[in-house]
Amino acid sequence: MKKIAAIVNEYWERSHADLIVTKLCDGYELMWTPLRPHVHVASLHVSDPGPTDVGQDRADARGVRTHSSIERALTRGGEKLAVDGVVLIAERNRRSGRPEQFDERGRPVDRRHESFSEIARVCAANGRGVPVFIDKHLGHNWTQIKDVYDTAREVGIPLMAGSSVPVTVRCPPVQLPAGATVEEIIVLATGGGEPPIFHPLELVQSMIEHRNGHETGVAAVRFLSGKAFWDAWESGQAWSRSLQEAALAAVPHIDGPPRDYYEKERAAGRLSALPELGAPTKPAGREEALLVEYVDGTRLAILLLTGYMLRRSVAMRVRGQDAPLVTWTPTGAKVPDIPMVGAAVPPPGSPKPATWNFDHLAFFIDEFMQTGVSPFPIERTLLTSGIIDAAMTSRHRGGEREMTPHLAIEYHPTR
């Protein structure tokens, strides 16, 4: 079995480390089928264990040796590289019991780039690269993002990255016809901060990279908040109203128009003031939007309506088709005070937890560690990472349209 090292920032119950590394130890399900991993988690390093950390307990129970540094985890306490692959999870969450850190744009700061650089240094010193999976994006600014991508190529490190959402089920299980021309996409989502933006980006990108001409990159990005968001919502010019209504109709949400809902919640004192652009805080997730202009003319709008939307949905206009292509994913309903409603993923025999998507991701990581070939292009995550970076800059600059010539990233989807 391939031996892998897990390098994580924190390891609390139901953290990404727990939902990925623990499954790579114990097993996972793929479409209701229990599977045993084909890899052996041989070492673990937790960079910033907090008061709620369970990493040492999980490791002790499974016979996984923990190490005090990334280098020692990769050499397993020796002098030479002693693992066949690395899983890097740089999550930083207040549920760890440690405070989050943000840059001047309100974007979370973590040890993602620092940790990968150390992994690459150990690989280079040993004259060989091993497969590395990076959870979510590649870095919190473009310099870091591009450095991770370039360093992996220079050192010969097979790289896989991204979130669990593109590999979970879609309801209905739609797929964009290969070679189709996509004109516009609307995503309605919920949540505050960076993940509710990154997850829909990865989902959409995994679908539209199969379009005519494949991927040619992004020309401009803009972030809207508060009044600017509602001006765009009511004008109908920034995105298609018909696609917006198709996405709304696909999933459960609060009754009535969304603006009425937010006004009532604010009048009752249950919500803060409208989110402000340019504030040095993380995005609020309420009444916010990310607008993406692709080089080939495709338009994408991700609309964040936290509290109003109860699931994430996608509506896509495809040239030559009368009706929009519409789907939703079973994740994206983490509204604290409102239960998730509506149809769930059909469970043959037994219900599945909300984190079932991590079982699917664990399967693909397992396969990647064995083959060294990523199941999807790393350029997908290079592009989505860059879009997020530009979005946070746009928000910090008061919603300015950010031109992104550096994101003219061309790639073809994998088979």
Protein Blocks (a to p, Z undefined) as FASTA:
>chain_A
ZZdddddfbdcehiaklmmmmmmmnopceehiacddfbdcfbdcdfbacfkbcklmmmmm
nopacdfbfklmmnnopabdcbfbdcddfbdcfklopacdddfkopacdfklmmmmmmmm
mmmmnopacddddehifbjbfklmmmmmmmmmmnopacdeddfklmmccdddbdddehia
cfbdcdddededjklmmmmmmmmmmmmmmmghianbjfbdcddehjlmmmmmmnommpcf
klmmmmmmmpccdedjfklmmmmmmmnopaccdddehiacdcehiapadddddfkopacd
ddddehjagcdcdddddehiabacddddfehiacfklccedjddddehiacdfklmmmmm
mmmmmmmmmnopafbdfklmmmmmmmmmmmmmmmmnoopacddfklmccddddZZ
